[in-house]
């Protein structure tokens, strides 16, 4: 871990040369139209860079380059051992540039530099390395058929994969898509969010340096209604993989159907329940975790434990502990290594969260802490960590994904009540339960309709565990060996012998 200070990071930020152009066919290029958009530092509202605003013309160039590379088999045709070595070099170069990538992530998105250095940058490099290592560990199959035939079940790359990734974990989410898509031999067009495009643009040069052939990895910054829509509707793209809001995910599914029936994998929103039973072994640990599970990354996390469900017999005691630990989370300069909660990604998101807070007040929830904009003098977009108690299922703050540092607390009496409240959502991304009773842990984790259930922790897991959701939290899975299945076609070959 780096020992850099706030002053060190500020100096490095001042000296940082930021690339804002698109990356197409192995080179940085301006948008065909010459258009750019402003990339703003959410910590102070100041301009970071002018970034290429790509549109359909740029999408066409990227698709042509990706298709040429795929048909020429410059990447897919390399041996598994060769592709593995290239991806390992790619990961190593990312490790060599951890501080730069973390700094770009913090400046661009507003997250604390300690989190960017401690998780985002190294986890992204590890994801590329992990998927590279998997390339020559996965075998195809020979089906058990009669002796007069040889039946092969093999997987082949889809072709061109478009990855549209969100602004809250820009680098991590990009690598969760990029890693398995590249590992399976596809060409990739990465469309980062216009709110945080800088690390995606930067790693394109590292991929080229590592040996990824020209055209195999392209990056198109820009807006969803222009370049994103063009990619989603393109007839020569074989797959679209997305992480973001359920609203946009639904639209992209429609685009896939209206165009060429491209494969479509949507990892969408969440409104995750964190259930604390009266028999939880350590209420202080559970309270600390409940606070971190919503305030980490300013609450801009799809798996944020945004609904805290507490058994009424311990509710007063537990809520007091939550308030106590929540006071330790104070909005501050993201470049200060001591900062735990940084700035909202932009003014639009800040104002949206503030509107949800007002809605909670108007609908009768009890505001225990926070609920206001802070550090206004900085010019940045900060919201104080916010707690609401006595939240009922009919309230918007109980039902809708806020995507900010707002925790809503609801009491329950019985285990069945907890399960019913936990499942009372259109989402199903994550859930948690705190209990010392194994029977309760198993019953609740089986009953909760969520892609991931945490027992006596929140957000545990690593690259070996699949990530994705039930219901309107989407389809498909990122991470783990299962993620590689999304980016391949399954082929059956029946060879008649004799």
Steps between C-alpha positions, in 0.01 A plus 500: 500500500624847414606740777428810294341797675227739390768745384673222303179405321418863427842549341458187291157613391639836391770328293272234351475489120145383426415332171148577382489359148329185382705187427419333167702238310806537721525881510365797691279712274265795531132445439422519127281805565767665712247531784609479862333517839627632832627248754446665841671428831210440742717594797519866393287544189803586286588378151723194484514446124322532169392152392408379152124484455460205267191431289378254237786581261759406762301190590513392136877541487545301820271221380686475170834482681371243747352287222819510293703388798255224585474363145879514462525305828783724618383432856258208491746306284784525748561195714354503851854521637577808288179682597561413863848655492367820340229538761750439777716779354192721485429434867865562591495836322187594691678409823793718392257792459284443808555847644419671170186292448384556857558874468302517176218304663488727803515823301245384246241344728553657844584182688756508783855442378547241774218293352627546145849388604383234742239338279411641159839510329648174637172308467476605135852380423429178688185444292698518175766266641241254632319475169829471315602216727169324429555485124687172495315347796161454333433185299234421244307170508464170322143376528438136602356359179510176302836375372414576138513875563712764668291778657676821597358785708718805454487872571596773257521878544187697415679758287461867592401579858385847599539573871311797642614567855385730782660795669520376861777240457622593151819296489380196693181465297694544175738221597218271613379514139831541320676213679273210400411651160867520403586168662251324275641658184253779421557851374371759748357850472486664843261789552572664840253732668537863400513574874827307552678398177864565586631163622338314210676731257831459683509119513454478123862610457612245760314225315675592176838510675430154641443360151123512446478530118362813339122494467450244774445759775334834425370772734222740402421773755178688449133510590250219508255665263768534232782247501334263748183478293699455180688205648187342647322513164797403282436198281859375511546484876451154648457578868420792726591474868392774736516609861281789609142597573209266439333764282795510260543123516142451383557739212816318391312169504247658265780621273648150487164360391427774249838469332670165442397308812848551644575333830403739779615473862374764741632547855264758645389668821429388852321588821674250721368396843740454792316297766614507863343235722485527878735204533784670307821420683664844493272800460790744484656311212164483324443874553845594369444280197152641438644852493788411268268303274303813413752783530790337316557671164249768612222243474549486123510120500248270335534252787481766772316373807252785472217336698586408858241262646537457878307270734290721725617341825851646445413788269545792740838372619620417152391825337687693770815310404442571132467873569819489707706335227343709223636816665851374421430536127562864410504638147845632413752558220526178295877547461554487876600141588303534824173572319231233530224664298569724201293696249197394300592438138338820373248770579218310331547196723538716810173678431319174431608359836398821676154467343469149640594633843226761476257227395588301813428800720172577322376141527558490875829314551703606803827671404764393750814639340620708207271571209671805358761623257838568662834661408319746273798736518716241321292525184458123512198272530488360853212356704527421869439134595126469559291268719121461496308295758137384508499445125200309366473300176271755337768771510708581192823479701413140589416397144721695261875484447641829632866439413633728770598498870147444631414210732136419576410298810193282548404278792352150489379243753537148358736321265223469243443875523869559427492274194180663373644851538832394352331366188259794475686660210521471123875452540703198602869582488624445855377438853645431842409343831666525841433209735680252725244229423599276209141394434394864468796578275415216264125568499539870427776464240294239314184708512647833389468555125844647435802409293731533801417451867750603766483328839661688791684731260429735214670494160716194559633314198773499239553423131396137551140596583243593232332840527156593373136517595148364495186677376555855370860500618579337169634185342832330439792501740829687529808353670590132539529234231128545433565846353699352213192308384326828407756584235500170311276304266441133581561279195404133459703301246390143414763303308382175348781242508567202274 
